[in-house]
Amino acid sequence: MVITDNNQIQELNKAFRGINKPTNVLAFPMMEGKINQNDQSNSLSDIIPTLIGDIVISCETAQKEADEANINLKERVSQLLVHGILHLIGFDHEISEENAKKMENKSLEILRQIENNKNLSIF
């Protein structure tokens, strides 16, 4: 995981996605294929430890979003890290509303396992 600022993440976003603006998180997969998201038995523990990619988070954007959501920076970074990991294993909320809901549900499942704040939601 790389923590950076808005300028650097904007450069990466432009170079790799053609979007010339900062974002909160980018994921760069290093593996092909994806985990079967339709298999309800998949859990975080089902992922075989291997290098699956890189995640870049803008600390500036994360702090702004944390302030807006009235949560601390650590909680927002946890949300973004989970979001990035899910992208690395094949989840994509931009494909459809159904995929977005699956990704949100999986994010919440993971966050509630790793965060002290069991009421932490995502936005």
CYANA upper distance limits for C-alpha pairs under 8 A (distance plus 0.5 A):
  1 MET  CA     54 ASP  CA      6.40
  1 MET  CA     55 ILE  CA      5.29
  1 MET  CA     56 VAL  CA      6.28
  1 MET  CA     57 ILE  CA      8.04
  2 VAL  CA     54 ASP  CA      8.14
  2 VAL  CA     55 ILE  CA      6.71
  2 VAL  CA     56 VAL  CA      5.16
  2 VAL  CA     57 ILE  CA      6.73
  3 ILE  CA     56 VAL  CA      6.40
  3 ILE  CA     57 ILE  CA      5.48
  3 ILE  CA     58 SER  CA      6.40
  3 ILE  CA     59 CYS  CA      6.61
  4 THR  CA      8 GLN  CA      6.92
  4 THR  CA      9 ILE  CA      7.24
  4 THR  CA     56 VAL  CA      7.57
  4 THR  CA     57 ILE  CA      6.63
  4 THR  CA     58 SER  CA      5.42
  4 THR  CA     59 CYS  CA      6.44
  4 THR  CA     60 GLU  CA      8.43
  5 ASP  CA      9 ILE  CA      6.83
  5 ASP  CA     57 ILE  CA      8.48
  5 ASP  CA     58 SER  CA      5.39
  5 ASP  CA     59 CYS  CA      6.28
  5 ASP  CA     60 GLU  CA      6.18
  5 ASP  CA     61 THR  CA      8.36
  6 ASN  CA     10 GLN  CA      6.40
  6 ASN  CA     22 PRO  CA      5.86
  6 ASN  CA     23 THR  CA      7.86
  6 ASN  CA     58 SER  CA      6.19
  6 ASN  CA     59 CYS  CA      8.18
  6 ASN  CA     60 GLU  CA      6.67
  6 ASN  CA     61 THR  CA      7.34
  7 ASN  CA     11 GLU  CA      6.89
  7 ASN  CA     22 PRO  CA      7.41
  8 GLN  CA     12 LEU  CA      6.89
  9 ILE  CA     13 ASN  CA      6.45
  9 ILE  CA     22 PRO  CA      6.15
  9 ILE  CA     23 THR  CA      7.15
  9 ILE  CA     26 LEU  CA      8.39
  9 ILE  CA     56 VAL  CA      7.90
  9 ILE  CA     57 ILE  CA      8.04
  9 ILE  CA     58 SER  CA      6.80
 10 GLN  CA     14 LYS  CA      6.55
 10 GLN  CA     19 ILE  CA      8.39
 10 GLN  CA     20 ASN  CA      6.62
 10 GLN  CA     21 LYS  CA      5.49
 10 GLN  CA     22 PRO  CA      4.55
 10 GLN  CA     23 THR  CA      7.26
 11 GLU  CA     15 ALA  CA      6.58
 11 GLU  CA     20 ASN  CA      7.77
 11 GLU  CA     21 LYS  CA      8.46
 11 GLU  CA     22 PRO  CA      8.35
 12 LEU  CA     16 PHE  CA      6.42
 12 LEU  CA     17 ARG  CA      8.32
 13 ASN  CA     17 ARG  CA      5.76
 13 ASN  CA     18 GLY  CA      6.97
 13 ASN  CA     19 ILE  CA      6.07
 13 ASN  CA     20 ASN  CA      6.95
 13 ASN  CA     21 LYS  CA      7.42
 13 ASN  CA     22 PRO  CA      7.34
 13 ASN  CA     23 THR  CA      7.83
 13 ASN  CA     26 LEU  CA      7.99
 14 LYS  CA     18 GLY  CA      4.86
 14 LYS  CA     19 ILE  CA      5.06
 14 LYS  CA     20 ASN  CA      5.11
 14 LYS  CA     21 LYS  CA      7.59
 15 ALA  CA     19 ILE  CA      8.34
 23 THR  CA     58 SER  CA      7.56
 23 THR  CA     61 THR  CA      7.59
 24 ASN  CA     57 ILE  CA      6.21
 24 ASN  CA     58 SER  CA      5.72
 24 ASN  CA     59 CYS  CA      8.29
 24 ASN  CA     61 THR  CA      5.93
 24 ASN  CA     62 ALA  CA      6.58
 24 ASN  CA     80 LEU  CA      7.91
 25 VAL  CA     55 ILE  CA      7.49
 25 VAL  CA     56 VAL  CA      6.06
 25 VAL  CA     57 ILE  CA      4.95
 25 VAL  CA     58 SER  CA      6.89
 25 VAL  CA     80 LEU  CA      6.78
 25 VAL  CA     81 LEU  CA      8.38
 25 VAL  CA     84 GLY  CA      7.14
 26 LEU  CA     55 ILE  CA      6.22
 26 LEU  CA     56 VAL  CA      5.64
 26 LEU  CA     57 ILE  CA      7.09
 26 LEU  CA     84 GLY  CA      7.10
 27 ALA  CA     53 GLY  CA      7.60
 27 ALA  CA     54 ASP  CA      6.29
 27 ALA  CA     55 ILE  CA      5.05
 27 ALA  CA     56 VAL  CA      6.95
 27 ALA  CA     84 GLY  CA      5.80
 27 ALA  CA     85 ILE  CA      7.91
 27 ALA  CA     87 HIS  CA      6.90
 27 ALA  CA     88 LEU  CA      6.73
 28 PHE  CA     53 GLY  CA      5.86
 28 PHE  CA     54 ASP  CA      5.56
 28 PHE  CA     55 ILE  CA      6.84
 28 PHE  CA     88 LEU  CA      7.32
 29 PRO  CA     52 ILE  CA      6.34
 29 PRO  CA     53 GLY  CA      4.67
 29 PRO  CA     54 ASP  CA      6.99
 29 PRO  CA     87 HIS  CA      8.41
 29 PRO  CA     88 LEU  CA      5.51
 29 PRO  CA     89 ILE  CA      8.28
 30 MET  CA     51 LEU  CA      7.71
 30 MET  CA     52 ILE  CA      5.66
 30 MET  CA     53 GLY  CA      5.06
 30 MET  CA     54 ASP  CA      8.21
 30 MET  CA     88 LEU  CA      8.48
 31 MET  CA     52 ILE  CA      6.14
 31 MET  CA     53 GLY  CA      7.66
 33 GLY  CA     89 ILE  CA      8.46
 33 GLY  CA     90 GLY  CA      7.76
 34 LYS  CA     89 ILE  CA      5.70
 34 LYS  CA     90 GLY  CA      5.24
 35 ILE  CA     89 ILE  CA      6.45
 35 ILE  CA     90 GLY  CA      7.03
 36 ASN  CA     42 ASN  CA      8.15
 37 GLN  CA     42 ASN  CA      7.76
 37 GLN  CA     90 GLY  CA      8.49
 37 GLN  CA     91 PHE  CA      8.08
 42 ASN  CA     46 ASP  CA      6.27
 43 SER  CA     47 ILE  CA      7.84
 44 LEU  CA    110 ILE  CA      7.69
 52 ILE  CA     88 LEU  CA      6.96
 52 ILE  CA     89 ILE  CA      8.00
 53 GLY  CA     88 LEU  CA      6.84
 55 ILE  CA     81 LEU  CA      7.74
 55 ILE  CA     84 GLY  CA      6.44
 55 ILE  CA     85 ILE  CA      7.94
 57 ILE  CA     62 ALA  CA      8.01
 57 ILE  CA     77 VAL  CA      8.19
 57 ILE  CA     80 LEU  CA      7.73
 57 ILE  CA     81 LEU  CA      8.27
 58 SER  CA     62 ALA  CA      6.57
 59 CYS  CA     63 GLN  CA      6.47
 60 GLU  CA     64 LYS  CA      6.84
 61 THR  CA     65 GLU  CA      6.60
 62 ALA  CA     66 ALA  CA      6.49
 62 ALA  CA     73 LEU  CA      7.18
 62 ALA  CA     76 ARG  CA      6.61
 62 ALA  CA     77 VAL  CA      6.99
 63 GLN  CA     67 ASP  CA      6.63
 63 GLN  CA     72 ASN  CA      8.38
 63 GLN  CA     73 LEU  CA      6.06
 63 GLN  CA     76 ARG  CA      8.07
 64 LYS  CA     68 GLU  CA      6.78
 65 GLU  CA     69 ALA  CA      6.65
 65 GLU  CA     76 ARG  CA      7.87
 66 ALA  CA     70 ASN  CA      6.40
 66 ALA  CA     71 ILE  CA      5.53
 66 ALA  CA     72 ASN  CA      6.18
 66 ALA  CA     73 LEU  CA      6.13
 66 ALA  CA     75 GLU  CA      8.21
 66 ALA  CA     76 ARG  CA      6.11
 67 ASP  CA     71 ILE  CA      6.80
 67 ASP  CA     72 ASN  CA      7.70
 71 ILE  CA     75 GLU  CA      6.97
 71 ILE  CA     76 ARG  CA      7.53
 72 ASN  CA     76 ARG  CA      7.05
 73 LEU  CA     77 VAL  CA      6.56
 74 LYS  CA     78 SER  CA      6.64
 75 GLU  CA     79 GLN  CA      6.81
 75 GLU  CA    115 GLU  CA      8.03
 75 GLU  CA    120 LEU  CA      8.42
 76 ARG  CA     80 LEU  CA      6.72
 77 VAL  CA     81 LEU  CA      6.41
 78 SER  CA     82 VAL  CA      6.63
 78 SER  CA    111 LEU  CA      7.93
 78 SER  CA    115 GLU  CA      8.49
 79 GLN  CA     83 HIS  CA      6.62
 79 GLN  CA    107 SER  CA      8.05
 79 GLN  CA    111 LEU  CA      7.49
 79 GLN  CA    122 ILE  CA      7.22
 80 LEU  CA     84 GLY  CA      6.54
 81 LEU  CA     85 ILE  CA      6.63
 82 VAL  CA     86 LEU  CA      6.65
 82 VAL  CA    107 SER  CA      6.76
 82 VAL  CA    110 ILE  CA      7.88
 82 VAL  CA    111 LEU  CA      7.91
 83 HIS  CA     87 HIS  CA      6.90
 83 HIS  CA    107 SER  CA      7.10
 84 GLY  CA     88 LEU  CA      6.79
 85 ILE  CA     89 ILE  CA      6.94
 86 LEU  CA     90 GLY  CA      6.89
 86 LEU  CA     91 PHE  CA      5.84
 86 LEU  CA     92 ASP  CA      8.43
 86 LEU  CA    103 MET  CA      7.77
 86 LEU  CA    107 SER  CA      8.20
 87 HIS  CA     91 PHE  CA      5.31
 87 HIS  CA     92 ASP  CA      6.48
 91 PHE  CA     99 ASN  CA      7.79
 91 PHE  CA    103 MET  CA      6.62
 92 ASP  CA     99 ASN  CA      6.88
 92 ASP  CA    100 ALA  CA      7.31
 92 ASP  CA    103 MET  CA      7.64
 93 HIS  CA     97 GLU  CA      7.56
 93 HIS  CA     99 ASN  CA      5.77
 93 HIS  CA    100 ALA  CA      4.31
 93 HIS  CA    101 LYS  CA      8.03
 93 HIS  CA    103 MET  CA      6.86
 94 GLU  CA     99 ASN  CA      8.10
 94 GLU  CA    100 ALA  CA      7.28
 95 ILE  CA     99 ASN  CA      6.93
 95 ILE  CA    100 ALA  CA      8.06
 96 SER  CA    100 ALA  CA      6.69
 97 GLU  CA    101 LYS  CA      6.69
 98 GLU  CA    102 LYS  CA      6.83
 99 ASN  CA    103 MET  CA      6.64
100 ALA  CA    104 GLU  CA      6.61
101 LYS  CA    105 ASN  CA      6.59
102 LYS  CA    106 LYS  CA      6.70
103 MET  CA    107 SER  CA      6.53
104 GLU  CA    108 LEU  CA      6.69
104 GLU  CA    122 ILE  CA      7.87
105 ASN  CA    109 GLU  CA      6.70
106 LYS  CA    110 ILE  CA      6.76
107 SER  CA    111 LEU  CA      6.52
107 SER  CA    122 ILE  CA      8.22
108 LEU  CA    112 ARG  CA      6.50
108 LEU  CA    120 LEU  CA      8.38
108 LEU  CA    121 SER  CA      6.95
108 LEU  CA    122 ILE  CA      7.62
109 GLU  CA    113 GLN  CA      7.14
110 ILE  CA    114 ILE  CA      6.99
111 LEU  CA    115 GLU  CA      6.17
111 LEU  CA    118 LYS  CA      8.25
111 LEU  CA    120 LEU  CA      7.83
112 ARG  CA    116 ASN  CA      8.20
112 ARG  CA    117 ASN  CA      7.91
112 ARG  CA    118 LYS  CA      5.58
112 ARG  CA    119 ASN  CA      8.00
112 ARG  CA    120 LEU  CA      7.70
113 GLN  CA    118 LYS  CA      8.41
115 GLU  CA    120 LEU  CA      8.24
